[in-house]
Amino acid sequence: MRVGLAHLALTEPAETLKRALRLLEEARAEGVDLVLFPEYLFGRAPFPEGVRALAEAARALGVRAALGHLEAGQNRLSLLPGGPSYAKLHPYLDEPEVTPGQAPVLWEGFGLALCYDLDFPELFRSYALKGAEAFLVGAAWPGEYRDLMEVLARARAAENQAYLFLANRHDTGSPSLAVRPDGRVVLRLEAEGLGVAELDRGFLEAYRAQYPILSHRRAAY
Protein backbone atom coordinates (compact mmCIF):
# COMPACT_ATOMS: atom_id res chain seq x y z
CA MET A 1 0.00 0.00 0.00
CA ARG A 2 1.30 3.46 -0.90
CA VAL A 3 0.69 6.29 1.56
CA GLY A 4 1.20 9.93 0.60
CA LEU A 5 2.16 12.65 3.07
CA ALA A 6 0.97 16.14 2.13
CA HIS A 7 3.51 18.60 3.58
CA LEU A 8 1.58 21.84 3.02
CA ALA A 9 1.83 25.33 4.52
CA LEU A 10 -1.14 27.21 5.92
CA THR A 11 -2.32 29.93 3.53
CA GLU A 12 -5.67 31.52 2.76
CA PRO A 13 -8.18 28.62 2.79
CA ALA A 14 -9.15 28.80 -0.90
CA GLU A 15 -5.48 28.80 -1.93
CA THR A 16 -4.71 25.92 0.42
CA LEU A 17 -7.57 23.97 -1.15
CA LYS A 18 -6.12 24.49 -4.64
CA ARG A 19 -2.76 23.14 -3.46
CA ALA A 20 -4.40 20.19 -1.75
CA LEU A 21 -6.37 19.30 -4.88
CA ARG A 22 -3.19 19.43 -6.97
CA LEU A 23 -1.48 17.09 -4.51
CA LEU A 24 -4.37 14.64 -4.76
CA GLU A 25 -3.95 14.56 -8.53
CA GLU A 26 -0.19 14.08 -8.13
CA ALA A 27 -0.85 11.26 -5.66
CA ARG A 28 -3.08 9.46 -8.11
CA ALA A 29 -0.41 9.74 -10.82
CA GLU A 30 2.08 8.12 -8.42
CA GLY A 31 -0.23 5.25 -7.55
CA VAL A 32 -0.91 6.42 -4.00
CA ASP A 33 -3.80 4.73 -2.17
CA LEU A 34 -4.22 7.19 0.71
CA VAL A 35 -3.07 10.78 1.26
CA LEU A 36 -2.62 12.10 4.80
CA PHE A 37 -3.05 15.86 5.22
CA PRO A 38 -1.89 17.92 8.24
CA GLU A 39 -3.83 19.09 11.26
CA TYR A 40 -5.83 22.31 10.73
CA LEU A 41 -5.12 22.25 7.00
CA PHE A 42 -7.47 25.21 6.47
CA GLY A 43 -6.64 26.98 9.74
CA ARG A 44 -8.67 27.29 12.91
CA ALA A 45 -12.01 28.11 11.35
CA PRO A 46 -14.47 25.72 9.73
CA PHE A 47 -14.22 25.50 5.93
CA PRO A 48 -16.93 22.97 5.00
CA GLU A 49 -16.79 23.80 1.30
CA GLY A 50 -13.12 22.80 1.31
CA VAL A 51 -13.88 19.51 3.02
CA ARG A 52 -16.62 18.78 0.48
CA ALA A 53 -14.35 19.66 -2.44
CA LEU A 54 -11.60 17.34 -1.21
CA ALA A 55 -14.11 14.54 -0.63
CA GLU A 56 -15.49 14.92 -4.16
CA ALA A 57 -12.01 14.99 -5.67
CA ALA A 58 -10.91 11.94 -3.68
CA ARG A 59 -13.98 10.04 -4.88
CA ALA A 60 -13.41 11.04 -8.51
CA LEU A 61 -9.71 10.16 -8.40
CA GLY A 62 -10.13 6.90 -6.48
CA VAL A 63 -7.76 8.04 -3.72
CA ARG A 64 -8.55 8.12 0.00
CA ALA A 65 -7.75 11.29 1.94
CA ALA A 66 -7.30 11.80 5.69
CA LEU A 67 -7.93 15.48 6.41
CA GLY A 68 -7.21 17.52 9.54
CA HIS A 69 -9.84 20.24 9.98
CA LEU A 70 -12.07 22.05 12.47
CA GLU A 71 -15.72 21.03 12.58
CA ALA A 72 -18.43 21.73 15.17
CA GLY A 73 -15.89 22.94 17.72
CA GLN A 74 -13.73 19.82 17.44
CA ASN A 75 -10.30 19.27 15.92
CA ARG A 76 -10.90 16.36 13.54
CA LEU A 77 -9.12 13.90 11.28
CA SER A 78 -11.67 12.74 8.73
CA LEU A 79 -11.40 9.95 6.16
CA LEU A 80 -12.71 11.09 2.80
CA PRO A 81 -14.92 10.24 1.06
CA GLY A 82 -17.47 8.80 3.44
CA GLY A 83 -15.18 7.41 6.11
CA PRO A 84 -15.15 7.91 9.89
CA SER A 85 -14.04 11.11 11.61
CA TYR A 86 -11.80 11.16 14.69
CA ALA A 87 -12.06 14.03 17.19
CA LYS A 88 -8.79 14.85 18.96
CA LEU A 89 -8.78 13.33 22.43
CA HIS A 90 -6.05 15.58 23.82
CA PRO A 91 -6.39 19.25 22.76
CA TYR A 92 -3.22 21.24 23.46
CA LEU A 93 -2.88 24.30 25.72
CA ASP A 94 -3.48 26.64 22.78
CA GLU A 95 -6.80 24.94 21.94
CA PRO A 96 -9.03 26.02 24.87
CA GLU A 97 -11.97 26.45 22.51
CA VAL A 98 -11.73 22.87 21.21
CA THR A 99 -14.06 20.24 22.66
CA PRO A 100 -12.14 16.99 23.31
CA GLY A 101 -13.19 13.85 21.50
CA GLN A 102 -14.64 10.93 23.42
CA ALA A 103 -13.26 7.81 21.75
CA PRO A 104 -10.40 6.49 19.61
CA VAL A 105 -11.15 5.58 15.99
CA LEU A 106 -9.65 2.53 14.29
CA TRP A 107 -10.29 2.37 10.55
CA GLU A 108 -9.25 -0.55 8.34
CA GLY A 109 -6.16 -1.24 10.44
CA PHE A 110 -5.24 2.45 10.90
CA GLY A 111 -5.35 4.14 14.30
CA LEU A 112 -6.18 7.84 13.96
CA ALA A 113 -4.53 10.61 15.99
CA LEU A 114 -3.73 14.33 15.91
CA CYS A 115 -0.53 16.12 16.94
CA TYR A 116 -0.43 16.32 20.79
CA ASP A 117 -2.03 12.86 20.96
CA LEU A 118 1.47 11.61 20.12
CA ASP A 119 2.49 12.35 23.72
CA PHE A 120 0.05 9.76 25.08
CA PRO A 121 1.33 6.21 24.48
CA GLU A 122 -1.80 4.62 25.91
CA LEU A 123 -3.84 5.72 22.89
CA PHE A 124 -1.46 4.05 20.45
CA ARG A 125 -1.15 0.90 22.55
CA SER A 126 -4.94 0.63 22.64
CA TYR A 127 -4.94 0.70 18.84
CA ALA A 128 -2.20 -1.94 18.67
CA LEU A 129 -4.11 -4.26 20.99
CA LYS A 130 -7.12 -3.92 18.66
CA GLY A 131 -5.05 -4.99 15.67
CA ALA A 132 -3.75 -1.71 14.23
CA GLU A 133 -1.08 -2.08 11.55
CA ALA A 134 -0.38 1.64 11.20
CA PHE A 135 -1.10 5.05 12.70
CA LEU A 136 -2.20 8.16 10.82
CA VAL A 137 -1.20 11.36 12.63
CA GLY A 138 -2.14 14.79 11.34
CA ALA A 139 0.02 17.47 12.96
CA ALA A 140 0.89 21.15 13.24
CA TRP A 141 3.89 20.53 15.51
CA PRO A 142 5.94 23.62 16.47
CA GLY A 143 9.44 23.64 15.05
CA GLU A 144 11.01 24.34 18.44
CA TYR A 145 9.88 20.84 19.50
CA ARG A 146 10.69 19.02 16.26
CA ASP A 147 13.29 16.75 17.87
CA LEU A 148 10.78 15.68 20.51
CA MET A 149 8.20 15.01 17.80
CA GLU A 150 10.55 12.63 15.99
CA VAL A 151 11.48 10.80 19.21
CA LEU A 152 7.79 10.32 20.04
CA ALA A 153 6.88 9.22 16.51
CA ARG A 154 9.66 6.63 16.42
CA ALA A 155 8.77 5.40 19.90
CA ARG A 156 5.04 5.02 19.12
CA ALA A 157 5.91 3.02 16.00
CA ALA A 158 8.57 0.82 17.61
CA GLU A 159 6.80 0.03 20.88
CA ASN A 160 3.65 -1.02 19.00
CA GLN A 161 5.39 -2.57 15.97
CA ALA A 162 3.28 -0.55 13.57
CA TYR A 163 3.91 1.92 10.77
CA LEU A 164 3.43 5.56 11.69
CA PHE A 165 2.65 8.22 9.09
CA LEU A 166 2.75 11.83 10.24
CA ALA A 167 1.81 14.78 8.01
CA ASN A 168 2.92 18.09 9.44
CA ARG A 169 2.15 21.63 8.30
CA HIS A 170 5.15 23.03 6.45
CA ASP A 171 4.79 26.49 8.04
CA THR A 172 5.38 25.11 11.54
CA GLY A 173 9.04 24.30 10.85
CA SER A 174 8.70 20.59 11.62
CA PRO A 175 9.01 17.80 9.03
CA SER A 176 6.53 15.16 7.97
CA LEU A 177 7.64 11.60 8.71
CA ALA A 178 7.05 7.96 7.83
CA VAL A 179 8.35 5.45 10.36
CA ARG A 180 8.63 1.67 10.05
CA PRO A 181 7.56 -0.77 12.80
CA ASP A 182 11.21 -1.08 13.87
CA GLY A 183 11.41 2.66 14.55
CA ARG A 184 13.39 3.51 11.42
CA VAL A 185 12.48 6.77 9.68
CA VAL A 186 12.03 5.94 5.99
CA LEU A 187 10.74 9.32 4.83
CA ARG A 188 11.40 12.82 6.13
CA LEU A 189 9.85 15.77 4.28
CA GLU A 190 11.24 19.25 4.85
CA ALA A 191 10.20 20.88 1.55
CA GLU A 192 6.58 21.61 0.75
CA GLY A 193 4.95 18.97 -1.42
CA LEU A 194 4.02 15.29 -1.53
CA GLY A 195 6.10 12.42 -0.20
CA VAL A 196 5.27 8.74 -0.68
CA ALA A 197 6.05 5.81 1.60
CA GLU A 198 5.16 2.12 1.48
CA LEU A 199 3.11 0.24 4.04
CA ASP A 200 4.66 -3.21 3.52
CA ARG A 201 2.47 -5.77 5.28
CA GLY A 202 4.94 -8.54 4.46
CA PHE A 203 7.67 -6.70 6.36
CA LEU A 204 5.25 -5.97 9.21
CA GLU A 205 4.28 -9.63 9.64
CA ALA A 206 7.86 -10.86 9.39
CA TYR A 207 9.14 -8.29 11.89
CA ARG A 208 6.41 -9.06 14.41
CA ALA A 209 7.14 -12.78 14.11
CA GLN A 210 10.88 -12.22 14.56
CA TYR A 211 10.52 -9.83 17.52
CA PRO A 212 7.13 -10.61 19.12
CA ILE A 213 6.93 -8.02 21.88
CA LEU A 214 3.17 -7.56 21.62
CA SER A 215 2.49 -11.25 22.22
CA HIS A 216 4.96 -11.24 25.15
CA ARG A 217 3.16 -8.39 26.89
CA ARG A 218 1.82 -9.39 30.31
CA ALA A 219 -1.45 -8.24 31.84
CA ALA A 220 0.11 -7.69 35.26
CA TYR A 221 0.29 -3.91 34.88
C-alpha positions as CSV (number, residue, x, y, z in Angstrom):
1,M,0.0,0.0,0.0
2,R,1.3,3.5,-0.9
3,V,0.7,6.3,1.6
4,G,1.2,9.9,0.6
5,L,2.2,12.7,3.1
6,A,1.0,16.1,2.1
7,H,3.5,18.6,3.6
8,L,1.6,21.8,3.0
9,A,1.8,25.3,4.5
10,L,-1.1,27.2,5.9
11,T,-2.3,29.9,3.5
12,E,-5.7,31.5,2.8
13,P,-8.2,28.6,2.8
14,A,-9.2,28.8,-0.9
15,E,-5.5,28.8,-1.9
16,T,-4.7,25.9,0.4
17,L,-7.6,24.0,-1.1
18,K,-6.1,24.5,-4.6
19,R,-2.8,23.1,-3.5
20,A,-4.4,20.2,-1.7
21,L,-6.4,19.3,-4.9
22,R,-3.2,19.4,-7.0
23,L,-1.5,17.1,-4.5
24,L,-4.4,14.6,-4.8
25,E,-3.9,14.6,-8.5
26,E,-0.2,14.1,-8.1
27,A,-0.8,11.3,-5.7
28,R,-3.1,9.5,-8.1
29,A,-0.4,9.7,-10.8
30,E,2.1,8.1,-8.4
31,G,-0.2,5.2,-7.5
32,V,-0.9,6.4,-4.0
33,D,-3.8,4.7,-2.2
34,L,-4.2,7.2,0.7
35,V,-3.1,10.8,1.3
36,L,-2.6,12.1,4.8
37,F,-3.0,15.9,5.2
38,P,-1.9,17.9,8.2
39,E,-3.8,19.1,11.3
40,Y,-5.8,22.3,10.7
41,L,-5.1,22.3,7.0
42,F,-7.5,25.2,6.5
43,G,-6.6,27.0,9.7
44,R,-8.7,27.3,12.9
45,A,-12.0,28.1,11.3
46,P,-14.5,25.7,9.7
47,F,-14.2,25.5,5.9
48,P,-16.9,23.0,5.0
49,E,-16.8,23.8,1.3
50,G,-13.1,22.8,1.3
51,V,-13.9,19.5,3.0
52,R,-16.6,18.8,0.5
53,A,-14.4,19.7,-2.4
54,L,-11.6,17.3,-1.2
55,A,-14.1,14.5,-0.6
56,E,-15.5,14.9,-4.2
57,A,-12.0,15.0,-5.7
58,A,-10.9,11.9,-3.7
59,R,-14.0,10.0,-4.9
60,A,-13.4,11.0,-8.5
61,L,-9.7,10.2,-8.4
62,G,-10.1,6.9,-6.5
63,V,-7.8,8.0,-3.7
64,R,-8.6,8.1,0.0
65,A,-7.7,11.3,1.9
66,A,-7.3,11.8,5.7
67,L,-7.9,15.5,6.4
68,G,-7.2,17.5,9.5
69,H,-9.8,20.2,10.0
70,L,-12.1,22.0,12.5
71,E,-15.7,21.0,12.6
72,A,-18.4,21.7,15.2
73,G,-15.9,22.9,17.7
74,Q,-13.7,19.8,17.4
75,N,-10.3,19.3,15.9
76,R,-10.9,16.4,13.5
77,L,-9.1,13.9,11.3
78,S,-11.7,12.7,8.7
79,L,-11.4,9.9,6.2
80,L,-12.7,11.1,2.8
81,P,-14.9,10.2,1.1
82,G,-17.5,8.8,3.4
83,G,-15.2,7.4,6.1
84,P,-15.1,7.9,9.9
85,S,-14.0,11.1,11.6
86,Y,-11.8,11.2,14.7
87,A,-12.1,14.0,17.2
88,K,-8.8,14.9,19.0
89,L,-8.8,13.3,22.4
90,H,-6.1,15.6,23.8
91,P,-6.4,19.2,22.8
92,Y,-3.2,21.2,23.5
93,L,-2.9,24.3,25.7
94,D,-3.5,26.6,22.8
95,E,-6.8,24.9,21.9
96,P,-9.0,26.0,24.9
97,E,-12.0,26.5,22.5
98,V,-11.7,22.9,21.2
99,T,-14.1,20.2,22.7
100,P,-12.1,17.0,23.3
101,G,-13.2,13.9,21.5
102,Q,-14.6,10.9,23.4
103,A,-13.3,7.8,21.7
104,P,-10.4,6.5,19.6
105,V,-11.1,5.6,16.0
106,L,-9.7,2.5,14.3
107,W,-10.3,2.4,10.5
108,E,-9.2,-0.5,8.3
109,G,-6.2,-1.2,10.4
110,F,-5.2,2.4,10.9
111,G,-5.3,4.1,14.3
112,L,-6.2,7.8,14.0
113,A,-4.5,10.6,16.0
114,L,-3.7,14.3,15.9
115,C,-0.5,16.1,16.9
116,Y,-0.4,16.3,20.8
117,D,-2.0,12.9,21.0
118,L,1.5,11.6,20.1
119,D,2.5,12.4,23.7
120,F,0.0,9.8,25.1
121,P,1.3,6.2,24.5
122,E,-1.8,4.6,25.9
123,L,-3.8,5.7,22.9
124,F,-1.5,4.0,20.5
125,R,-1.1,0.9,22.6
126,S,-4.9,0.6,22.6
127,Y,-4.9,0.7,18.8
128,A,-2.2,-1.9,18.7
129,L,-4.1,-4.3,21.0
130,K,-7.1,-3.9,18.7
131,G,-5.1,-5.0,15.7
132,A,-3.7,-1.7,14.2
133,E,-1.1,-2.1,11.5
134,A,-0.4,1.6,11.2
135,F,-1.1,5.0,12.7
136,L,-2.2,8.2,10.8
137,V,-1.2,11.4,12.6
138,G,-2.1,14.8,11.3
139,A,0.0,17.5,13.0
140,A,0.9,21.2,13.2
141,W,3.9,20.5,15.5
142,P,5.9,23.6,16.5
143,G,9.4,23.6,15.0
144,E,11.0,24.3,18.4
145,Y,9.9,20.8,19.5
146,R,10.7,19.0,16.3
147,D,13.3,16.7,17.9
148,L,10.8,15.7,20.5
149,M,8.2,15.0,17.8
150,E,10.5,12.6,16.0
151,V,11.5,10.8,19.2
152,L,7.8,10.3,20.0
153,A,6.9,9.2,16.5
154,R,9.7,6.6,16.4
155,A,8.8,5.4,19.9
156,R,5.0,5.0,19.1
157,A,5.9,3.0,16.0
158,A,8.6,0.8,17.6
159,E,6.8,0.0,20.9
160,N,3.7,-1.0,19.0
161,Q,5.4,-2.6,16.0
162,A,3.3,-0.5,13.6
163,Y,3.9,1.9,10.8
164,L,3.4,5.6,11.7
165,F,2.6,8.2,9.1
166,L,2.7,11.8,10.2
167,A,1.8,14.8,8.0
168,N,2.9,18.1,9.4
169,R,2.1,21.6,8.3
170,H,5.1,23.0,6.5
171,D,4.8,26.5,8.0
172,T,5.4,25.1,11.5
173,G,9.0,24.3,10.8
174,S,8.7,20.6,11.6
175,P,9.0,17.8,9.0
176,S,6.5,15.2,8.0
177,L,7.6,11.6,8.7
178,A,7.0,8.0,7.8
179,V,8.4,5.4,10.4
180,R,8.6,1.7,10.0
181,P,7.6,-0.8,12.8
182,D,11.2,-1.1,13.9
183,G,11.4,2.7,14.5
184,R,13.4,3.5,11.4
185,V,12.5,6.8,9.7
186,V,12.0,5.9,6.0
187,L,10.7,9.3,4.8
188,R,11.4,12.8,6.1
189,L,9.8,15.8,4.3
190,E,11.2,19.3,4.8
191,A,10.2,20.9,1.6
192,E,6.6,21.6,0.8
193,G,5.0,19.0,-1.4
194,L,4.0,15.3,-1.5
195,G,6.1,12.4,-0.2
196,V,5.3,8.7,-0.7
197,A,6.0,5.8,1.6
198,E,5.2,2.1,1.5
199,L,3.1,0.2,4.0
200,D,4.7,-3.2,3.5
201,R,2.5,-5.8,5.3
202,G,4.9,-8.5,4.5
203,F,7.7,-6.7,6.4
204,L,5.3,-6.0,9.2
205,E,4.3,-9.6,9.6
206,A,7.9,-10.9,9.4
207,Y,9.1,-8.3,11.9
208,R,6.4,-9.1,14.4
209,A,7.1,-12.8,14.1
210,Q,10.9,-12.2,14.6
211,Y,10.5,-9.8,17.5
212,P,7.1,-10.6,19.1
213,I,6.9,-8.0,21.9
214,L,3.2,-7.6,21.6
215,S,2.5,-11.2,22.2
216,H,5.0,-11.2,25.1
217,R,3.2,-8.4,26.9
218,R,1.8,-9.4,30.3
219,A,-1.5,-8.2,31.8
220,A,0.1,-7.7,35.3
221,Y,0.3,-3.9,34.9
